Structures are given as structure tokens and as C-alpha cells.
Amino acid sequence: MASLKSIRKRISSVKSTQQITKAMKMVAAAKLRRAQEAAQQARPYAEKLSQLLQTVAARVGDDVSHPLLAPRASEKRIDLIVVTSDRGLAGGYNATLIRKVEQFVRAHAGAEVRITTVGNKGYMHFRKRPGGVSGQHVQLGAGPGLSLALELSAQVARDYIEAKTDAVYVVYSQFRSALVQVPTIDRLLPVPPAPAADGPQIDYIYEPDEATLLDRLLRQYITTLMHRAFLESIASEHGARMTAMDSATANARDMIDRLTLQMNRARQAAITTELMEIVSGAEALKG
């Protein structure tokens, strides 16, 4: 059995860890509230923008073509944007995303997959793998990352137009709740075609012209999807970290209870041993 001194030292260490995990849980909960609101507010805008883009693309028809709408015959070169967190202590949040990416790469074994990492955890993992990170690496940070979304969306659109890539996907964690985060893969490019509309279509007067309007909507659509992926990822990270720290705090509490019981048993054993030694000494003096 461990000595009383070592048990007390371990209890003190676990209590210090418990204070840290409890503080991290409270910080993650405060950040989650703001991040969740931002992610939920971005969803209606993204959905309405997608509907508007499909409506305009269906109205212009074959009269106006755009390279971002043109699909490739085959996806031989794929750009994969992986959004992870910059820090750990978030349970299985990053590991789940990384497994999703590895499944995607295995499913496209015949294609050249170029990975661009957003977040340090994804970069630290994929840089050690064969091929490494062939794209760029940036940190997501604590903010919504609108400037980063603008930069990345402009880059992938330029690469697609110049035929440097055949498809662009983004991998992120979609926020459902603090307990549920769903790894998701969305295709950014080429933009999926609009579904065929039933019945007669009403045409509009465009200002500026159709080509300019369609180009702006397409680029705004890509930026919005990218920005939404960042917002969903930030909310998912805080939710996963809050859940993980809550579990760690509960485990620390259980460990403290077990160590306290062990310490009491050790102390009782020590007291019993001392009493037996005193009684034995007294009996020896009587003899």
C-alpha cells in the first residue's frame, strides 16, 4: 500500500487538475454561447444565397456560361480544405475529422489529393504522413475568419478556372449541440447545377448584366460556404471541449474520492499498527 505522504500528494495534484478542467469548462461554455449564435445566424443566409444562385443560374440557362459551373470529366486533382482546431483538449473532435479525411483520401486513391489545413492539429498530423501538406497551412484562430474565407475562396476559384484542380472539397465539423458534432464534407467546386424547375419560369431584368451578376453570386456563394464551415467548426470545437472538460472534472472528482478512501484505510492501518506495537511493548514489560 502507498504511504500516506504519497497519497496526500497525489490528492493535491488531482485537485489542482480538477480546478484547471473546471475553469476550462466554464471558458468553453462562455465561448460556445457566442459561437453557437454566430453559426446559427449564418445558416439562413447561406441557404437563401444558395437558392438565389440556383434561381439565377436556371434563368440564364445556356446563354451565359461560367467556368465555376463547368464540371470536369474526372476528378484527377482534388483540393481538400481540412478545418481542425488550433488547440487540443477537445475529446475526439480532431481525431474524428482526421479519420474522415483519411477515409476520403482512400476513397480517391487514384486522384492527386492536395490537402490545405486550417488549424494546427490537422497540420501537425498530416505533415508526418506520406505526401504531407501539399497546400498551405493557416491558423483558424478564435475569430470567425471572414478574411481567411475570402482569401481561400478566391484562391480555389482561381485554381479551378486555371484548370489547376478538378474539384474542391471542405472538411469540417457541423455543430448540432454541445454533445453532437458531425464530421461533414461539402463540395465547393464545381458548384452543383440547379435542379430542374417545374412549370413556367419568370424571367427578370438584370442589373448589371447576367454574366456579371452570376460571377459575383458564385464567388459570394463559395466564400459563404467557407465562412460557414469556419463558424460551424469553432462552435463544434467549444462544444467538444466543454463536454470533454466536464467529463475530466467528473473523473477527477471520482479519483479524489477513491484516493481519500485509500488514504483513510492507510491511516487506519498505521494507527492499528502503532496500537499493536504499544500493546506488545506493554506486554513485554509485564513479562
Secondary structure, DSSP 8 states (H G I E B T S, - for coil): ---HHHHHHHHHHHHHHHHHHHHHHHHHHHHHHHHHHHHHHHHHHHHHHHHHHHHHHHHHGGGS--GGG---SS--EEEEEEE--SS--STTHHHHHHHHHHHHHHHTTTSEEEEEEESHHHHHHHTTSTT---S-EE---SS--HHHHHHHHHHHHHHHHTTS-SEEEEEEEEES-SS-EEEEEEEEES--------S-------SS-HHHHHHHHHHHHHHHHHHHHHHHHHHHHHHHHHHHHHHHHHHHHHHHHHHHHHHHHHHHHHHHHHHHHHHHHHHHHH-
